[in-house]
Amino acid sequence: MNLAQVAYAAYENRDKIKRFLKWLAILVLSGAFILYLIFATIIAVLQGNGKVADSSINPNLAQFVEFQSFSYRTIYGETWYDFKHPYFFPTLGALTQGVILDSSAKVGRLHIAWDIADHQPRQTEVRAFADGVVEAVNNNMLIKTTRRWKFCDDNDYGICWYAVKETTDVQYACGYEVIIAHTDSLKSQYCHLASEPPLKVGQKVDAGQIIGIQGSTGWATGKHLHFALWRDNQPIDPSYAFLQTSLSDWEDK
């Protein structure tokens, strides 16, 4: 069969060829889409590949910042532990201060937590790190007192108290605070919440559940969350849980 005969046969069967090419394209695209879904699912469940960021398309933090497990040790310990349970990044914002074990901390000699500040003019949700039980809900309020505080270099906490004549309510330390006990002896702490959390001691909470709003109660110069992890009364660097984050600004502008 010469070239002319091939061309004529193709012309005569052009409708069949079009249908064949259409179904072939559908099969190829469908296969590529299925492979993409499989690949994306595998990537999504791997620890450390999530991106901690805000999104105008999907503002629900719990839907896109979930992790599965991490290994850690306390700041002053040598034993390594594993936390093999789903957990979440607790809020949105910029990491303004991390774990600091010397006098370079902004307040005090040490800073054994992450400070996360959302600079956007909105109510920024704070979410439970993992499943657990509420161990403490503190309002840290001095009722009708003349005590005041200011930043200073005269004591280990970087805070000095003084008295004034006017009586008023003063919040100190962590301000409105929640402490949650998780499995494997892990605890998480959330400070400077905007108002007293709607939680009770002994109440069960789910990973990613909203437990409060970022605020500036307590020793705080602005809206942020002081987030800490503990085991057996020893602090843990949150970097173990969130290896892909750093002390850089990843909030939305």
C-alpha positions in Angstrom: 0.0 0.0 0.0 1.5 3.3 -1.1 1.3 6.6 0.7 -1.7 7.8 -1.4 -3.7 4.6 -0.5 -2.9 5.1 3.2 -4.0 8.7 3.0 -7.2 7.7 1.2 -8.0 5.0 3.8 -7.4 7.5 6.6 -9.8 9.9 4.9 -12.5 7.3 4.5 -12.2 6.3 8.2 -11.7 9.8 9.5 -14.8 9.6 11.9 -13.5 6.3 13.4 -10.0 7.9 13.8 -11.5 11.0 15.5 -13.4 8.8 18.0 -10.3 6.7 18.7 -8.2 9.8 19.3 -10.8 11.3 21.6 -11.1 8.2 23.8 -7.3 7.9 23.8 -7.0 11.5 25.1 -9.7 10.8 27.8 -7.9 7.7 29.0 -4.5 9.4 29.1 -5.8 12.4 31.0 -7.8 10.3 33.4 -4.7 8.1 34.1 -2.6 11.2 34.7 -5.2 12.7 37.1 -5.3 9.4 39.1 -1.6 9.3 39.3 -1.6 12.9 40.5 -4.1 12.1 43.2 -2.1 9.2 44.4 1.1 11.2 44.5 -0.5 14.1 46.2 -2.0 11.8 48.9 1.4 10.3 49.6 3.0 13.7 50.0 0.2 15.0 52.2 0.7 12.2 54.8 4.4 12.5 55.0 5.6 14.3 58.1 7.2 17.7 57.5 5.9 18.4 54.1 3.0 20.7 55.1 3.4 24.4 54.7 2.4 26.5 57.6 0.7 29.6 56.1 -2.5 31.5 55.9 -4.8 31.2 52.9 -7.6 33.4 51.7 -9.0 30.4 49.8 -9.1 28.0 52.8 -8.8 30.0 56.1 -9.6 26.9 58.2 -6.2 26.1 59.8 -7.2 22.6 60.8 -7.9 21.5 57.2 -4.4 22.1 55.9 -1.9 22.0 58.7 -2.0 18.5 60.1 1.0 16.3 61.0 1.3 12.7 62.1 4.3 12.1 64.4 7.6 13.4 65.6 10.6 12.4 67.8 11.8 14.8 70.5 13.7 15.2 73.7 13.3 17.7 76.5 15.7 20.7 76.4 17.7 19.4 79.4 17.3 15.7 78.7 19.1 13.0 76.7 16.2 10.5 76.2 14.4 10.5 72.9 10.6 10.0 72.8 8.1 9.5 70.0 4.7 11.2 69.7 2.8 9.2 67.1 -0.6 10.9 67.0 -2.2 13.5 64.7 -1.4 17.1 65.7 -1.8 20.6 64.4 0.1 23.9 64.3 -1.7 26.0 66.9 -2.3 29.3 65.2 -1.4 31.7 62.3 1.2 34.4 62.4 4.9 35.2 62.4 7.3 33.4 64.7 8.6 36.4 66.6 10.7 34.6 69.2 11.7 30.9 69.6 13.4 28.9 72.3 16.3 31.0 73.8 18.4 29.6 76.6 20.4 32.7 77.4 19.9 36.3 78.3 19.2 37.4 74.7 15.5 36.6 75.2 13.3 39.6 74.9 11.8 39.0 78.4 13.7 37.2 81.1 16.8 35.1 81.0 15.2 32.2 79.1 12.4 31.7 76.6 11.3 28.1 76.4 8.4 28.4 74.0 7.5 29.9 70.6 5.8 33.3 70.3 3.6 33.4 67.3 2.1 36.8 66.4 -0.6 37.4 63.7 -0.3 41.0 62.6 -3.5 41.0 60.6 -6.5 43.0 62.0 -8.7 40.0 62.8 -9.6 37.5 65.5 -6.9 34.9 65.1 -8.0 31.4 66.3 -5.9 29.3 68.7 -6.3 25.6 68.3 -5.5 22.6 70.4 -2.2 21.0 69.5 -3.5 17.4 69.8 -6.3 15.4 71.4 -6.2 15.7 75.2 -7.8 16.8 78.4 -7.8 20.3 79.8 -5.5 20.4 82.9 -5.7 24.1 83.7 -7.6 27.3 82.7 -6.0 30.3 84.3 -7.0 34.0 84.1 -3.9 35.2 86.0 -5.8 38.3 87.3 -4.9 40.4 90.3 -8.2 41.8 91.4 -8.4 45.4 92.6 -4.7 45.8 93.1 -2.2 48.7 93.0 0.5 46.5 91.6 1.9 47.3 88.1 4.7 45.8 86.1 7.3 47.1 83.6 10.1 45.5 81.7 13.5 45.8 83.4 16.9 44.2 83.8 16.8 43.9 87.6 15.4 40.4 87.9 15.6 37.0 86.1 12.2 37.3 84.5 12.8 40.8 83.0 9.8 42.1 84.9 9.7 44.5 87.8 6.7 45.3 89.9 5.9 48.7 91.5 2.9 50.2 93.3 0.7 53.1 92.4 -2.2 54.8 94.2 -4.9 54.0 91.6 -6.6 50.6 92.2 -7.5 48.5 89.1 -7.4 45.0 87.8 -4.0 43.8 86.4 -3.2 40.7 84.5 0.3 39.2 84.8 2.4 36.3 83.6 0.6 34.3 80.9 -2.6 36.3 81.0 -5.5 34.0 80.0 -3.9 30.6 79.8 -4.8 27.0 78.9 -2.8 23.9 79.6 -3.8 20.6 77.9 -2.5 17.1 78.9 -2.0 14.8 75.9 -1.0 11.1 75.6 2.5 10.0 76.3 2.9 12.5 79.1 3.1 15.4 76.7 1.5 18.8 77.7 0.9 21.9 75.7 0.6 25.5 77.0 -1.2 28.5 75.4 -0.7 32.0 76.9 -1.9 35.5 76.3 -5.4 34.6 75.0 -7.7 37.5 74.4 -10.3 36.4 76.9 -11.1 33.6 79.4 -11.3 30.4 77.4 -14.7 28.6 77.3 -13.1 25.4 78.7 -13.3 23.6 81.9 -10.7 21.5 83.7 -11.2 17.8 82.8 -12.9 18.7 79.5 -11.8 16.6 76.5 -10.6 18.5 73.5 -9.9 17.3 69.9 -6.8 18.0 67.9 -7.3 21.3 66.0 -10.3 22.4 68.2 -10.6 26.1 68.7 -9.7 26.9 72.4 -9.3 30.7 72.2 -8.2 33.8 70.4 -4.8 35.4 70.2 -4.5 38.3 72.6 -2.1 40.4 74.6 -3.1 39.6 78.2 -0.3 39.2 80.7 3.3 40.2 80.1 2.8 41.0 76.4 3.5 44.0 74.3 1.1 42.9 71.5 -1.3 40.3 70.2 0.4 36.9 70.0 0.3 33.3 71.3 3.0 31.9 73.6 3.0 28.2 72.7 5.0 25.7 74.8 5.4 21.9 75.0 6.3 20.0 78.1 7.1 16.5 79.4 7.5 15.7 83.0 7.8 19.4 83.9 10.7 19.8 81.4 10.3 22.1 78.3 10.5 20.8 74.7 11.6 22.8 71.7 8.5 23.0 69.4 11.0 22.8 66.4 11.0 19.0 66.9 7.3 19.0 65.9 7.5 21.5 63.1 10.8 20.9 61.4 9.9 22.8 58.2 9.2 26.1 60.0 11.7 28.6 61.2 11.9 32.0 62.9 10.8 33.7 59.7 7.7 35.5 58.8 5.4 33.1 57.0 2.1 34.9 57.7 0.1 36.5 54.9 0.7 40.2 54.2 
